[in-house]
């Protein structure tokens, strides 16, 4: 057996059984099997993004537009809480079982979204969807890392990002069309059989040897960081509740509904850190990575870049529906250039890294594009020209694709083989936190500014009720009398501009944070480095060593 193959053997080898391909490693499987695995995971990532353009229709039906952010934040809450856990589950349960778990949660959550009867049910269903859906891009990264060397990995990962970008771009218009033709529920229900097909394909194809197999269920459960997940859940959930009660519901700072979640957030965060540093057997926030320069810088970059990305992605459709009064389908179609740019940027970065074996200069040059694109969006008005309206988002998508692609390879290039799975999850934890912040913080800022802007412009009798109605139903804007409609459209434009200013500041901070990430040349046929004894001792648990 080659050195590369030996390095990828599971820590707990499992006796070979008939029908298990003689314990083949990820480099030994056939090309057709490898492509089946990638096709399944890429299809799953493609299906994840329909909600942004459906928000106005959903919230208008339930008369709760001011709570629309909870549909995004509930998904992001579960993504932040559970996605880092999948890095460990890949070693504990194996790659196939981890993928099956994520896909099944996504399928059930998506189905429940389609049959929800109110906003609470829908938010809970979105949370369940995020338990699995948020982990699918991470699992695709880990499986790609298993099957390809570091230099080839970037180009292969680019195709995964292309499918994710297509989902982000096409999900908007497809979701809008399904909403316009059949109602928003079918935008969710139509995905259920597709996720079922992906589960079958993964179960059949993803059978190469993975760490952790051969243990009893009891031994596996002992290694899962349930305490850390619960503490992280309460910490993030409390922050989201605080932002919602303070800014969406306009409660005073002295109100108990504002104070209690803020205190719970701080206490839960402290508890999470104690569990991760001193209690958990295999913590989702690996202490060994917190001591390393590159993982920390990549994590901070992922947070701020994702905050920018999701602030723009979630609020651009709203801008087109409330300022120029476009339909949901047209508003969603404005995400298509971003989708194409993301796919192109990922492929370009992957090809260039594969060709040159370097990533830093690519990141520094193209990493300024998101800032340029957001600046153009900030100055966009309903009278702006075709190019500015449709293509200002292109630098954002292209630049962020290059950023995430290059920092992922930078992170994995500095990780040992033993820490690749949970090290990748470490970076995704901060990316998930940034995505959640991009929705929650931006929503809080938007709602706060919208209330103030509407009160500056509307002074007719019954103004308070009119303002509440406008905030609670986006679709109401188009049916208002001309004078009130003008006030509402200007208020939305001014409020959304502040969201985009936040996005610009965030992407600028991300650029400055990643400047110190060092270059590490990649040999053309380099195999992942074998972990040293000290690395294995610091990152592998006693359960694994046994």
N, C-alpha and C positions, 0 to 999 in steps of 0.2 A: 504493500500500500504506500502511496506517495506521502510525502511530508504534509502536503496541503490537506489530504484526506484525513490523516491522523489528527491534525489540528482541529478538525471539525467533528470528530467522534463525540458522542454524548458522554457526559460525565458519569452517567449510570447506564452502561450498556444493557441492551435488552436481548435476550436470546432470540435468534432468528426463528420465525415461524413461517409455514407455507403461506404464500400469497402476500408476503410483505416485502417482496423484491429483494430478499436476501440482505436486508439492513442497509440498503443503499444510502450513501450520503448525498447532499445536494449537488455535488459536482459529478455524480455518477449516473444521475437519472437521464433519461433520453430527452432529446430536444423537444419532442412533441409533448411530453409530460411537463416539461418546464414551461412551454408556451401556454399549456392549458391552465397551469397554476396562475401565471401572470394575467391571462385573459380573464379569469374569474375575478381576481382581485381588482383589476382595472375596471371591469364592468361594475363592480360594487361601488367603487369610488365615484364612478360617473353618475350614479343614481341618487347621490346624497343631497343635492342642492336645488330644491324647488321652492323653499319657503319665502324667500325675500319678496318676490312679486305677488305672492298670495296673501300677504299680510293685510292689505287694505280690504280685500273681499272677506277674509275670515273675521277680522275684528269689526267690520261694519255689520256683519250678520249677527254677531254677539253684542254689538253696541259697546265695545270696550277698546277703542283704538289707543287710548292712553296706556293700556296694559299690553300693547302689541309686543313690546320688547321681551316679555316673558316667554314668548314662543321661541325666540332666539336664545335667550339666556338660560332657559331650562335645558335646552339641548347642549349649550356650552358648559353648563354646570356639570352635567353627567360626563361630558367629554373630558373636562379637566380632572374630574374625580377618578374616572375609571381608565382612561387611556394610558396613563403611566403604569398602571397595574398590568397591562397586557405585555409590557416588556418583560416582566417577571413571569407571567403566565406562559410565555413562549418557552421558557426554560423549565417550568414546573409541569405544565400539561403537555407541552409539545406544540409545534407550529400548527398542525392540523386542528387539534382540539381548541386552541386559542381562536383560530379563524372561524371555526364552526360556532363557537360561543358568541363571537361578535356578530356574525351574520344572522343568527337566530334572534338575538335581541333586537337587531335592526328590523328584521322582518315583522316581528310581533309589534314593535313600537309603531312602525309605519302603518300597519293594519289598524291599530287602535286610533291613530290620527284620523284616518278616513271615516271612522264611525263615531267620532267625538260629538258630544251634544252641547258642550259649553267650553269656555276658555280654560277652566280648571282641568277638565278631562284632557283637552288638547295639550296643555302644558305638561301634564304628567306623561302623556303618550310621547311627546317630544323628548322628555327626559329619558324614557326607556329607549327610544331610538338612538339617543346619544351614547348610551351605555355601550352599544356595539358600533354604531356608525362612526363615532369619533376615532375609534381604534383602527378602522380599516386602512386609512392611508399609512399609519404606523406599521401595521402588519405587512403591508406591501413593501415598505422600506426594509423591514427585517428579513423577509423572505428573499428579496432582491439581493440583500447583503450576503445571505447564505449562498446563493447560487452563482454570484459573479465576484470577480476580484475587484479591488478598490478602484482601479483605473477604468474598468468596463462598467462599473456600477453606476457611475454618473449618467452615462448614455442610456442605460436600461431604465434607470429611475426617471429619466426625462419622459419616457413614454407613459409611465404611471401619472406623471404630472400633466401630460397632455390630456389624458382621460379625465383627470380631476378638473382641469381647466375647461374642457368641453362640458362637463357637468355644470360648472359654475356659470358658463355662458349660455349653453342651450337649455339648462334647467329653468332659467328665467322665462324665456319666451315659450318653451314647451308647457311649463306650468301655467303661464298666462293664457295660452290657447286652450288648454284643458279646462281652465277655470271659466273662460268665456263661453265655451261650448257645452260643458257638462256640469260645471260647478267645481269648487275647490276640492271637494272630497275625493274626486276621481284622480286628481293629481297625486294623491297618496296611494289610493287603492290600486292604481295601475302598476305600481312598482312591486307589489307583493309577489306575483308569480315570477318576476325577474329575479328577485332575491332568492326565491325558492330554487330556481335553476342554478344560481351561483353556489348555493349550499351543496347541491348534488355534485357539481363539477369539482369543488374543493375536496369533498369527501372521497371522490374517486381518484383525484390526481395528486394531492399533497400528502405523500406517504414516505418521504425520506426521513432518515433518522434524526431525531430531535432530543435535546436534553430533557431529563426528568422522567422519561418513560420507564415503566417497570416498578414504580413506587405504588404503595397502597394509597387509597383515597385519604386516609387519616394523615399519612405523611405529607401528602400534597397540601392539604388544608392548613397544616401547621406552618408551611412556608409562605402562605399568602398573607399579605400585609393588610388585613381587614381593618385593624385599628387606625392605620394611617389613612386609609380610604375614607373611613367614617369621619375622622377629624378634619380631613381636607374638604369633605362634603359640607360639613357644618360651617367651616370657615368661609368658603366661597359662597355658599347659600346665604349666610348671614350678611355678607357684603352686598350681594345682589338685593336682598330684602331691604337693607338700609337705603341703598340707592333708589329703589322703587318707592318706598314710603316717604323718603325725604323730598324727592324731586318729582316723581310721577303723581303722587297723591298730595303734594304741597303741604306736608305736615311740618310743624314747628320743630326746632332743634330740641326743645324741652319735652316734646311728646314721647311717652314711653315706647311707642311703636317705632321711634327713631333711635332712641338710646339703647334699648334692649338688643336689637340685632347688631349694633355697632360693638357693644361690649362682648357679645357672643362671638363675633368675628375675631376679635383680638384674643380671647381666651382659647378658641378653637385653633387658631394659628400657633399659639404657644404649645398647646397640647400636641399638635401635628409634628412640630419640630422635635419635641421631647421623644415622641414615639419613633420618629425616623432616626434620631441620633443615638438613642440608648435602648430601645425596646425591640423594634422589629427585627426578625431574623433575616429577611430579605427586603429591606425598605425600598419603597418606590422612588424615594428621593435619596439616591445612594450617597452617603457621606463622602466616600472616596472621590466622587466626581466633583463635589463642592470644593475640594482642595486643589483641583486642577484648573489652570488658566483657561484653556480652550473651551471645555464644556460650559464654564460659567459665562464666558463672553458670548458663546453661541446661544445659550439660554436667554440672556438679556436681549440680544439681537432679535431672537425669535419673538419675544414678548412685544417689543415696540414695533417691529415690522408687521406682526399680525394685528396689532391694535389698529395700525393705519389701514391695512388691507380690508379688515372687516368693517371699519367705520365707513369706508367708501362703498364697499359692496352692498351693505345693508341699506344705506341711505340714498344711494344714487337712484334706484327705482322710485323711491318716495319723492325725490326732487322732481322727476319727470311727471309723476302723477299729480302733484300738487301745485307746481309752478307753471309749466306749459300745458297742464291738464291732459297728458297723454293717457291712453288706455293702459290696462295692466299688461297686455301683450307687448305693446310698443315700449313701455317702460322697461320690461324685462329684456327686450331685444337690445337695449343699450348696454347690457352686460356681455353681449356676444363679442364685440371687439376686444374686451378684456380677456375673454376666454381664449380667443385666437392668439392674443399676445402672450398669455401665460404658456400655452402650448409651445409657441415658437421660442419663447425665452428659455424654457426648460430644455428643449431640444438643442438650441444653440449652445447653452452652457454645458450640457452633457457632451456634445460633440467636441467642443473646444477643450474641455478638461481631458477627454479621452485622447485627443490629438497631442496636447502639450504636456499633460501630466501636472498641470498647475491650476490653481483656483483663485489666488488672492488678487492678482491684477484684474481678472475678469470681474470680480466682485467690486473692486474699487471704481472701475470705470462705469459699469452699468448700474451700480447701486445708487447712483444719484437720480436715475430716471423717475422713481416713484415721487420724489419731492417735486420734480418739474411738472409731472402730470397732475398732482394734487393742487399745485399753485394755479394751473389752468382751470381746474374745476372750481376753485374758490371764486374766480372772476367770471364764471359762466352765468349768463342771464337767460331769460326766456327769449330774448331777441338775438342771442348769439348765433353765429353761423353754423352751418352743417358740420364743418370739420371740428370746431370746438366742442359741439354737443356730442358728437359720435366718437371722436378719437382722443379726447383729453384723457380718457381712462386707459388708453393703450400703453403709455409709458409706465403707468402704475402696475399693470399686469405683467408686462415684459420684465421690468426691473425687479419686481418682487419674485418672479419665477427664477431669475438668475440668482438673486440673493439666497433664497431657500435652498436652491440646488447646490450652490457652492459651499454654503456653511454646513450643509448636511455632510458633504464629502470631507470638509475640513474636520468636522467632529469625528466621523468614523475613521479618518486617517490617523487620529491621535488616540484612538481607543484600542485596547487589546481585544483579542477574539473573545475572551471570556466575558467582557463587559459590553460587547457590541449591541446586544438586544436591549438591555435596560439602559445603556448609554444613549441609544437612539430615542428611547422612550423619555429619557431625561430632557432632551431637547424638545420633544413634542409636548411635554408638560408645560413648559414656558410658552410654547406656541399656542396651546389651548388656553392658557391664562390670558394671553394677549387677545385671542379671538373673543373670549368672554368679556374682557374689558372693552374691546372695540364695540360690542353691542351694548353692554350695560352702561359704561361711562358715557358713551356717545348719546345713548337714549336719555340718560339723566340730564346731560347738558342740553340736548335738544328740547326736552319737555320744559325745562326751566326757562330757556330762552323763548320758546313758542308762547308760553303764557304771558311773559313780559311784553313780547312784540304785539300780541293780539290786544292786550290792554292799552297799549299806546295808540292803537289805530281804531279801535271800536268803542264808541261812546254813545250808542243808541240805547233807547229804553230796552231793558232786559238783556243788557250786554253780558252780564255774568253767565246767564244760561246759554247765550249764543256762543260764547267763548268755550264753555264746557262742551257743547255739541260739536264744535269744530275740532276740538282736541280729541274727542271720542270717536269721530267718524271722518276718515280722510275723504271718503266718497262724497261727503256733504259739500265739499268745497265747490265742485263743479255745478251744483244746483243752487247756490246762493244767489241773491240779487247782485247786480253788477257792482255796487259800491262795497258791499260786504265781501264779495268774492275777491275784489281787488285787495282789500285789506288782508284777507286770509292768505292769498297767494304771496303777497309781499312779506307777511309774517313768516310763512314757511320758508321762503327764500333766505331771509335774514338768519333764521334759526339754523337751517341746514348749513349755511356758510360757516357758522361757528364749529359745527361738527367737522367740516373739511379742514378748518384751521388746526383743530386738534390732530387730525390725521397727518397734516404736513409737519407739525412739530414732532410727532411721534416717529415718522420715518427719518427725520433729520437726526434725532437722538440715536436711532438704530444704526445709522451710518457711522456716527462717531464711536459708538460702542464696539463695533467690529473692526475698527482700524488696527488694533493691536494683535488680531489673530494672525499667527505666523504662517508662512508658506511651508508646506512639506511636500517635496516632490514625490510623485508616484511612479514607480517603475512600471513599464508596460505590462509585465506579466507578474506583478507582485502579488503574492498571497498574503492574507492577513497574518500579522505577527502572532507567534505563539505566546500566550501569556506567561510572564515570569512567575516564579514561585511566590514572590511577594505579592504580585497582583492577584494571583489566585487566592492567596490567603486572605487578602483584604476584601475581595468581592464575592468569593464563594462561601456558602454557609456550611455549618457543621453537618447539616442534613445532606447537602450535596456531596461533601467529602466522604461521608459514609456510603 
